[in-house]
Amino acid sequence: MKKTLLALACALSLSSLSIGVAFAQNAPASAPAAASSATPHEARVEQRITYLHQQLKITPAQEQQWNAFADVMRNNGTTMANLYEQRKAATNQSALDDMKQYSDIAQAHADGMKKLVDAFEPLYNSFSPDQKKLADTTFHQTGEHHGHEHGHGKAAKPAQSQ
């Protein structure tokens, strides 16, 4: 049971470093990283934010909505990183405590998704038709690459047995 919960937590971790981050999983490695004082996690979030800003062709008129969205991505990433660090540090806990901790992570993910959607909606509504197509394609591609566990896009095709 604990291995199953850990596997689910790992899958959630990959998807919840922020949904905005999730649809940027294909960010090029050449995207600039955050300042050297940032943690590796913070640097990855900043790299994805930079990539999305470029990918979605954010205009100066959209910067205010963009900044609100990027701040939610950062906050969600920090929240999830802290929860996973707490989970990693927890040793010799009961099965009940383990399940409660996983429930807290799942709830934080759901809460973060709601905040991200709320921040993305005004930004998306400000997009030109071409920007909306870029966003729709970016979200859709990530759904295909990462499967239905992220709650968006098409489910990944199951592996065929040999």
Beta strands, then each sheet from edge to edge (+ up, - down):
end
